[in-house]
Amino acid sequence: MKKVLSALFVSLFFVSCTSSKIYTTQTCMVCLNPTDGILVLPLAWEPSFRQLSVSQKNQIERQIISLLQNEGFHKVEVLDRLDYELLKEGIKDLNDPVQREKLSSKLGYSYLIGLTIGPTRVGETWAYQTPQEAYDLAPVPDMEISSILRMALISTETGQIESDFTITSTNSGLTTSDEDGGLDYQNYAELFGVIQHGVAKGIKNLVNGCSC
């Protein structure tokens, strides 16, 4: 039991080490209302998400839905789960403004949320510096796990981007010294978890930025 608790503490610590920063490209131009319908563009449609498994992409989509619901939005769904509704209204191509506008006028969804992943980085999971290397201030091993995530809110009525920003998320791991003066560098976080952290920060920023 003691080992299990210790492992759990380490796992939670690495999760808590992840930090995110928001860089705004376009300040939100609309007032989001809890009655507004919001559709998430399927991550499977976005080539940059190919580095994630199908299960991971589905998990992020569920995460976004849950986060929006927790913020008071109830009419939220992933676009490709509306197969019957889309077929009924003849919506096949979102690049067609007439078809896209039907998402709002016929189905009651005012906005789309689109995500893309930029460059990601996964360093070493473990490294060690001898006491002499630490004393000589040798270069620090690359332990960083990071992701860049872009999130945009798009009007289904006009096709315009109403909010656009980037979330950079980083987990640098943990450094500890041993009794000899050497340094242990550890990072057992996962890129998927770092991306999830960015998604959570992004949805919070979107809701706060579009509140009036």
Summary of the structure (lengths in Angstrom):
residues: 212
radius of gyration: 21.1
end to end distance: 49.2
largest distance: 70.9
contacts: 621
relative contact order: 0.22
helix: 39%
strand: 30%
